[in-house]
């Protein structure tokens, strides 16, 4: 049950959406699962207000790898986020139902596997359409910190921090695309303004 994520940048970028203090344990980790059809890995994280997802089609999987919510240590995440480490692979091995072995940059350490079910995030990801918002449509109010996280994710996945916001109206989620990283996406929930 081994999985090789081709580049640490995917985990580094997606982990920006993790909420380490949330009481909902499934939001304190990174969800790693095989892509439908088994041709790579899908890496997802959410704090309930934003979501980041990256598909790594270059992932190599030896055997069956069950969907897992991995709580990486702060040291592991710092190592993944170093600019000199972004292109290095990350090897994940399930040791038991609570432990994931992480091999990265000539070091081996353990991460915790969260016992829980990751939410069905497909329900909150807005579909991309060719339709433009109406000329008089009010754009959604977004928390600037969440938009900044999306820009940081873009810089982590590519050398450019370009993002594109797709919205239909002020009440629905905003889909974030990353032009330099088309296999990634983000979602920002709108603020409720009274």
N, C-alpha and C positions, 0 to 999 in steps of 0.2 A: 504494500500500500504506500508506494512512494510517488511523489509528485514534484516535478522540477518546474518552478516558475522561471521563465526565461530571463526576466529582468526584475530586480528589486524595485524599480521605479513604480511598478503596478501596485505593489503592497504599500509602498511609501505614499503614493498619491491617494489611494483609497482610504488608508488609515486616518487621513485628515478628518474624515466624517465620524470617527469613533467617539463615543461619549464615555470616557473612563469612569465617570462618577454616577452614571445612571443606575437606578435600582433594577431596571430591566436588563438582566445580564446579557441577553442576546444582542444588545446595542453596545456592549463594551468590547466587542471583538470584530474580526474581519471574517466574513463568510466566504469560504473557498469551496467551490464545487466545479465539477466538470461541465463544460459547455454541452448543450444538447447535441447528441451525436458523438460526443466524446472527443471532438477535435480541439482540445485546449481547456483552459480553465477560466472560470468567471469569478472575479474577486469583487466583493461588494461590502460596503459598510454604510451605516446610517445612524444618526443621532435622533431621529424622529422629526427633525426639521429640514435636514438636507440628506442627500444620498449621493454616493459616488460609486461608480461601477466601471471596471475595466475588464475587457476580454483579452486574454493572452492566448492566441491561437498557436503559439510556439511552445506551449507547455508540453512536457513529456510526462506521461503517466505509466507507471509499471504496475499493472494489476488494477483492481477496483479501488477507487478512492471515494469514500462516502462524503457527502456534503458535511462540512465541519465549520463551526464558529471558533476561530482561533484568537485567543487573547495573547498577542505578542507582548513581550516585556518592553518597558521603556528603552532599555539598552538595545534590544533588537531593532526597534523602530528607528532609533537614532542612527544605528549602523546602516539601515536600509536607505535613510534619507541623505546620507553623505553624498555629495556630488560625485565623488570618485567611485562610489559603490553602486550608483543607479543602474548601470548596465550589467551588473553581476547577477548570476542565477541564485535562486533560493531553493534549497531542497527541503521538502517537508515529508516527514515519515510519521505515521500514526503508531505510537508505541502501545497505548492502551486507550480505553474510552475517555480518559481525562488528560492525556499527555501527547503532545506533538513535538517530535524532535525537529529542530531547525538547524540546518547546516548552511552556513553563509560565510564567505570570505575566510575560509580555513578555520572557522570556529564552529563548535557544536554546542547548542544549548536547548533548553526545553521551553515550550510555551504551553499554556493551558487550553484545553478544549472545553468550551462552554457547553454545558448540558442544557439544551433548549432548541427551539425551532426558530429559525430566522424568518421574519415576516415575508409574506408574498409581496415583494416590492413591485412586481409587474403591475399591480393595481394602481400605484401612484406615479408611474412614469407616463407622462403625457405622450401621446402619439405625435409624430412629426407629420404635418400636413403641408400641402402647397398653399393652403389658404392663409392669407395675411389677416391680421387683426383688422377690424373695422377702423376706418380713419379716425373715428371719434372714440374708439375703445380706450378705456383708462388702463394704463399698464399697472401690473401688480406692485405693491410696495414690498421691497425686499430688504431684509436685514443686511446691512453693509458688511458685517463680519462674515456672513455666509457667502456673499459674493466674493469677498477676499479669499476665502478658503477655496472657492472654485478657481480663482486665478492662480493660487499657489499650487493647486493640483495640476493645472495646465503647465506651469513651469516645471513641475516635477516630472511630468510625462514627456515633455518636449522642452527644447531650449526657448521656446516662445510662449508667452502667457496670453494667448489669444483664446477668448471664449465667445460663444454666441448664445444669446438668450432667446428662447422660443416660448411665446405665451399667446393665449387666446383672449383672456380677459383678466380683470383684477382679482378674481376669486379663486382661480385654479393654480395648480403648481406650475412652475416654470421649468422647462427642460433646458439643460445646459449642454451644448455640444462643444467639443474641443477640435477645431479644424485640423490641428496638427496630429491629433490622436483620435481618428474616427472610430476606433473600437472601444472608446470610453464615453461615458455620459454622466451627467449630474442632474439632480433635481433639487430645487429650492422651493420650499413651501412659502406662500405669501404671508406677509404680516396682516393681522386683522386690525384695521384702522377704524376707530370709532368716530 
